[in-house]
């Protein structure tokens, strides 16, 4: 199988490597010529066998809009485009409609795994037509973690469902990270626990709070036990806000998520919170998100 991959940043480059390791031929395009396999999207289309499959992995919003529009100009009827970025689910209908007018198929894929996906695989939630899902399944199987397909991949529903599922996933993630951060701060504040990093490390086996995020917290504390190198300034990239908006729209109470989002807003007004230092450290660990140094 031979696919095109647009966007070779932190995740896209690792995805290209994982696909190639699985025996899938990948031609990648990126605006940075140092990492790109071809000069432009036109050359990408020429390099791919028909019907083409192109995976888009660029920042959501205007950049994704532009790439989808440009692909519509160089691809042909019967080709398939998959948006694997963190696009808002409402954008998927717009993109699908634009491409459908040209006879080009469209799917959305929510992707979790961050900078660790090359080795661990990516959790995938996809939206689209069943026939398109089956067509792209070799790609999904190459990207997902080893083990039963249903434990790392889901066909969530029609176009938009994949990104909607990923949005809710990230909303849950916000609240879990906040809980770990608050626990870290309380353990440090009391002073009774003499080795806080050791406590987090001991929670990794046999406890009900064990998780991959906990493992990443341990890595962050191993590198900087007091998180002295970090400020407590924490950004948000949109998905948490979108999830909360959906909760309001459907009268679904989401107090844990709302508190975690507002805590991030507060963090930008003052940078001394140990809780928010922990949240910043976690974002950096799983996604390579930028942090502010103290």
N, C-alpha and C positions, 0 to 999 in steps of 0.2 A: 504494500500500500504506500502511496505517496501523497503527502498533504502539504499545504502551505501554512506557514505560521507568521502572523503579523504582530510584531511587538516582541523584542528580545531583551526585555529588562530583567529585573531580579527573578521573576517567576517564569517569564517566557523563555529565557535562555535555558533554565533548568528543565523546562518542559520539552524543549527541543532535544536536549541530551537524553532525557528519559525515553522519549519516543524512539530516538535512534538506537538506544541500547536494546529496545524491544524489537528491532528489526524493521521499523517503519521509516521510510525515506522522508526526510523533511527538508523543504526549502524555506528558509526564513527570510523575512524582510524587516528591517528596522531603519528608522531615520538616521541612526548612527552607522555609517558605512563600515566602521571597524568590526562590527559584529554581524552585519547583514550578508546574506548569501547572494542577493541580487540588488540591482541598482534602484528599482522602483516597483510599484504594484503591477505595472504592465509587464515587466520582466518576470515577476512572480507568476502571473497568469500564464505566460508563455512556457514557463518551466514545468507546469503541472499537467498531468494527463487529464483528459476529459472523460467523464464529468468530474470537475474539480471539487476538492474539499479544502476550505480555508478556515483556519482557526484564528480568531482575533483576540489578542491579549494586550490591550492598551488601556490607559486610564479612562474611567467612565466620563460621560459628558460630551463636551464638544469634540474631543479627540476621537472618541469612538464614533460619534455621528459622522465626522469627516471621513474616517476610514471606511465605514459602511457605504457611504455615498460614493466614494472613489472606487470601491470594489464593484459597485453596481455598474460602473462604466467600463470595467475591463473583463468582468466575468460573463458567462453565457448562460442561456436557459439550461436548467438541469444541474447547474453547479450548486453547492451547499456551503453556506457561511455559518459558522458557530461563533457566537460572542461569548468568550470565556472570562471576560473582565467582570468588574463589580458594577455593571450597569443597573440603573433603576429599572424595575420590572415593567414600568409603564413605557419605557423607551423601546422595549422589545417589540411591541405592536407597531410602533412607528417604523422601526427598522425592517420588520417582516413585511409590512405593507409596501415599503419602498422597493424592496428586492423582488417581491412577488409580482409587481408590475412589469418586471423584466424577466419573469420566469425563473428567478433564482430562489432556491430554498433557504430557509433561515431557522436556526435553533439558538437557544440560550443555554449556557452552562454555568451554574454556580460552582466555583472551585475553591476548596479549602485545603490548606497544606503549607502555604507560605513558602519561605525559603528552604524548608526541609523536604519539600515534595520530591526532589530529585531522588533521594534515597528512600523515603517512606511512602511515596505515592500521594495522590491527591484524592480527597473526598469529592465526589461529583454529584451534582443535582442538576438534571437537564430538563428543559422544556421544549416540546416540539412534537411533530408528527411521528407516529410509531415507525413508519417506513424510514424516515430520516435517522431516527435513533438507531435502528438496526444497521443502516448503512455505515454509520460512524462508530459502531460498537468496537471494532478493532482498536480504534484510537482511545476510546474510553477504557477498554480493558488494559491497554498499555499504560495509561496514566494513573489508574486507580491503584490503591494498595493491594498487595497480595492477599489471597484469601477469598472467601465467598463474595461473589459480585454484589450481592444485596447488602453487604456490610461496608461497601465503599462506593456504591453507585446506586442512584435511583432515577427512574424516569418519573419526574414529579407531576407531569401533566402537560398541557398544551404550551405553546409559546408564552413565555413570561413566568411560567411556574418554577423553572430552575432558579432564576434570579430572585424570585419571591422567597423560595425556600432558603437560599443563601442569605438573604436579608435577615430573615428570622434567626437563622444560625448565628449571625454576627450580633444580633441583639442579645441572644442568650450569652454569647461570649463576653459582651460588655459587663453583664451582671456578675458572671463568675469571676472575671478579673478583679472587679471592684471588691468582691467578698474576700478574695485572697489578699488584696491590698490592705483592707481594713483589719483582717486578722494579723497580718504582719505588723501593722502599726501598734495594735493593742499589746502584742507580745513584747515589742520593744519598749512600749511606754511603761508597762508594769515593772520591769526590772527584775522580776523573780526568775524568769527564764534566762539563763545565762548564755545559751547558745541557740538563738532563734533559727539560724540556717539549718542546724542539726534537727530541729523539730520538723521543719518543712521537709527535710530529706526523709525523715522517718515516716512521714505520712504517705510516702509513695507506694507502700505495700500494705495490704490488709485493712486500710481505712476506707470509709465511705466517701471521703473527699479526694481520693486519688484520681488523677487525670493527667493528660498530656500537658495542660496548662500548668499544673503543679510541678511537673518535671522541668518545665521551662523556668518556673520561678526558682527552683533549686539551682539551675544553671546560672541564673542571674545573681543569686546570692553567693554562689561559689566564686564568681568573678569579683563581686563587690558586696561583702556581707552586710554593710550598713547602707548600701546604695548611695554612698557619699559622692560618687562621681556624677550623679544625675540630679537635675532639678525635678520638681514635681509637676512640670508643665506637660499636659497630655492633650493631644489633638484628637479629633474624631473625623472619620473619613466618609460619613454620610449614612451608612447602613443602619446604625442605631437610631438616628433621627427618623429615617423612613419607617423602621419597624414601629417606633412609638406613634408616628402619624397613623399607621394602620390600626394600631391598638385603639386609638381615639376614634377613628372612623367606624370601628366595629364594636365599640363599647367593651373592649377587652381590657380589664385592669392590668397594668404592667408597672407596678410600683418599683420593683427591683431595677428594671431597665431605666425608668425615668430618673431614679436616684443616681444611677451610675453615669448617665449622660450629664445631668446637672453638676455632678461632682467634677466632671472634666471641665465644664465651663468655669466653675469656681477655681480650678487649678490654674487657670490662665490669668487670674487676678492676683495670685500670690503663689510662690514656688517652693514653699517649705514643707508641704505635707508628705510624710513618709508613705501614706496610703497611695498617693498619686505617683510617687517615685516608683513604687512597686508596679502600678499599672503601666507606667511608661516603660519600665524594664520588660514587662511581659510583651507589650506591643513590639518592642525591638527584637525580642527573642523569636517570636513566631513569624513576624512579617518583615523584619528588617526595617521597620518604620523608624524614621529619624527621631532622635531624642535631643533634648537640650542638656548640656553639661552644666553642672553646678558652678 
